[in-house]
Amino acid sequence: MPRIGQSVIYKKGKIKTIKEAKNQAKTCIQAIHSLTDARTAHPAIMKHHLHQQRKRVLKKAPSTGFTLIETLVAGVVVAAVMTAVGRLGVSAMATGRNQSSRSAIEAAINDHIQLLQMQDSYLTKDAITSESGLDTALETACNAPSTFLKNHLQKENITGSINHPKVNMDWNDTNPYLLKVTYNFEAPEASIGLEQRITELNPNFSSQCYDLQ
């Protein structure tokens, strides 16, 4: 009897142990299936997880270039600056060219005025009446001193022309004792227009004409 009781107890304990093992195995298998089902049944959760992970990586990554908007803004700024610089350059070149042209015109006029004054000083009584000079009677020159001086100065080998193609001369001998010479030229600057320079000459020999009166 004792042996039978012991055997029964042993068998009952063995049976209990086997059931517990089976239950534990079944629980493990169910846990594994639940994990697998969770991964396959919820792709949105996995996608969200991956998206969050990528965002963290992108936030940590340093910026390596410019955005399209930044590039466009920089291009517009550079274009505006280059346009302004180009206009200043063109304006400076035009100003320099106009200044050079004006200097040439003014120099030609000043040189011609000095030449007029020099030839007038040479036209003395002796230069008019001597055979080596104009060989003309003083009375003839004194009839209209300004006209006589004009005719003399307009000779090509005296001061008949000015050394600049853009300057025109106007001779006015209305006053018999005053010769007026006007230099007309178009200003290099478009905003100015026509300009004039005027010089007046009192014939050098006219003082000798008073002795004839």
C-alpha positions in Angstrom: 0.0 0.0 0.0 2.6 2.4 0.8 4.3 1.7 -2.4 1.1 2.2 -4.3 0.5 5.5 -2.6 3.9 6.7 -3.3 3.6 5.7 -6.9 0.3 7.5 -7.2 1.8 10.6 -5.6 4.8 10.4 -8.0 2.6 10.1 -11.0 0.4 13.0 -9.9 3.4 15.2 -9.4 4.8 14.1 -12.8 1.5 14.8 -14.5 1.4 18.3 -12.8 4.9 19.1 -14.0 4.2 18.1 -17.6 1.1 20.3 -17.7 3.0 23.3 -16.3 5.7 22.8 -19.0 3.1 22.6 -21.7 1.3 25.7 -20.4 4.6 27.6 -20.4 5.5 26.5 -23.9 2.0 27.5 -25.1 2.4 30.9 -23.4 5.8 31.5 -25.2 4.4 30.5 -28.5 1.4 32.9 -28.1 3.8 35.7 -27.1 5.9 35.1 -30.2 2.8 35.1 -32.4 1.5 38.3 -30.8 4.8 40.1 -31.5 4.7 38.9 -35.1 1.1 39.9 -35.5 1.8 43.3 -34.0 4.6 44.0 -36.5 2.4 42.9 -39.5 -0.9 44.2 -38.3 0.3 47.8 -37.5 2.5 49.1 -40.4 1.4 52.6 -39.7 3.1 52.4 -36.2 6.3 51.1 -37.8 6.2 53.9 -40.5 5.7 56.5 -37.9 8.6 55.2 -35.9 10.8 55.3 -38.9 9.7 58.8 -39.8 10.5 60.0 -36.3 13.9 58.4 -36.5 14.6 60.1 -39.8 13.6 63.5 -38.5 16.0 63.1 -35.6 18.8 62.2 -38.0 18.0 65.2 -40.3 17.9 67.6 -37.3 21.3 66.5 -36.2 22.8 66.7 -39.8 24.4 70.1 -40.5 23.3 72.3 -43.4 25.5 71.9 -46.4 24.1 74.5 -48.9 21.6 77.2 -49.7 17.9 76.9 -50.3 16.3 77.9 -53.6 14.8 81.0 -52.1 18.2 82.1 -50.7 19.8 81.5 -54.0 17.1 83.6 -55.8 17.4 86.5 -53.3 21.2 86.5 -53.6 20.9 86.5 -57.4 18.5 89.5 -57.4 20.8 91.4 -55.0 23.9 90.7 -57.1 22.0 91.7 -60.3 20.9 95.0 -58.7 24.4 95.8 -57.5 25.9 95.0 -60.9 23.3 97.2 -62.7 24.1 100.1 -60.4 27.9 99.6 -60.9 27.4 99.4 -64.6 25.4 102.6 -64.7 28.1 104.4 -62.7 30.8 103.1 -65.0 28.9 104.3 -68.1 28.2 107.7 -66.5 31.9 108.1 -65.5 33.0 107.2 -69.0 30.6 109.6 -70.6 31.7 112.4 -68.2 35.3 111.8 -69.0 34.7 111.8 -72.7 32.6 115.0 -72.5 35.3 116.7 -70.3 38.0 115.7 -72.8 35.9 117.1 -75.8 35.2 120.4 -73.9 38.8 120.8 -73.0 39.8 120.5 -76.7 37.2 123.0 -77.8 38.1 125.6 -75.1 41.8 125.2 -75.9 41.2 125.7 -79.7 39.2 128.9 -79.0 41.7 130.3 -76.5 44.5 129.7 -79.0 42.6 131.4 -81.8 41.8 134.4 -79.6 45.5 134.8 -78.8 46.3 134.5 -82.5 43.8 137.3 -83.2 45.3 139.6 -80.6 48.8 138.9 -81.9 47.9 139.7 -85.5 46.1 142.8 -84.5 49.2 144.0 -82.6 51.3 143.4 -85.8 48.9 145.5 -87.9 50.5 148.9 -87.3 50.7 152.0 -89.5 54.0 150.9 -90.9 52.8 147.3 -91.6 49.9 148.8 -93.5 51.7 151.5 -95.5 55.1 149.9 -96.2 55.9 148.2 -99.5 57.1 145.0 -97.6 53.8 145.0 -95.7 50.3 145.6 -97.1 51.3 148.5 -99.2 48.0 150.3 -98.5 47.2 153.9 -97.8 46.4 154.6 -94.1 43.4 156.6 -95.2 41.9 153.5 -96.8 42.3 151.5 -93.6 40.9 154.3 -91.5 37.7 154.5 -93.6 36.4 151.4 -91.7 39.0 150.2 -89.2 37.1 147.2 -88.0 36.3 146.1 -91.6 39.9 146.5 -92.7 41.0 144.4 -89.7 38.4 141.7 -90.4 39.5 141.4 -94.0 43.1 141.1 -92.9 42.4 138.5 -90.2 40.2 136.4 -92.4 43.0 135.6 -94.7 43.8 131.8 -94.6 47.5 132.4 -93.8 46.6 134.8 -90.9 43.7 133.6 -88.7 41.0 132.7 -91.2 40.1 129.4 -89.6 40.1 127.8 -86.2 41.7 124.4 -85.5 38.6 122.6 -84.5 35.8 121.2 -86.7 33.0 121.7 -84.2 33.6 125.5 -83.7 32.1 128.1 -86.1 33.1 131.8 -86.2 31.0 134.8 -86.8 32.7 138.1 -87.6 30.7 141.3 -86.8 32.2 144.7 -88.0 29.0 146.8 -87.5 30.9 149.1 -85.2 33.6 150.7 -87.3 36.0 150.8 -84.4 35.2 147.5 -82.8 35.4 144.0 -84.3 33.4 141.3 -82.6 34.3 137.6 -83.1 31.8 135.0 -81.9 32.7 131.3 -81.5 29.7 129.0 -81.7 29.8 125.3 -80.8 27.5 122.5 -79.6 28.3 121.6 -76.0 29.5 118.0 -75.5 26.9 117.6 -72.7 23.5 116.9 -74.2 21.7 118.9 -71.5 23.5 122.2 -72.3 23.0 122.8 -76.1 24.6 125.7 -78.0 27.4 127.7 -76.4 29.2 130.9 -77.4 32.5 132.6 -76.7 32.9 136.2 -77.7 36.0 138.4 -78.1 36.2 142.0 -79.1 39.1 143.7 -80.9 39.8 147.4 -81.2 42.0 147.7 -84.2 45.5 148.6 -83.1 46.1 151.1 -85.9 42.8 153.0 -85.3 44.6 155.4 -82.9 46.5 156.7 -86.0 43.3 157.5 -87.7 42.5 160.4 -85.4 45.5 162.3 -86.8 43.9 162.2 -90.2 40.7 163.8 -89.1 
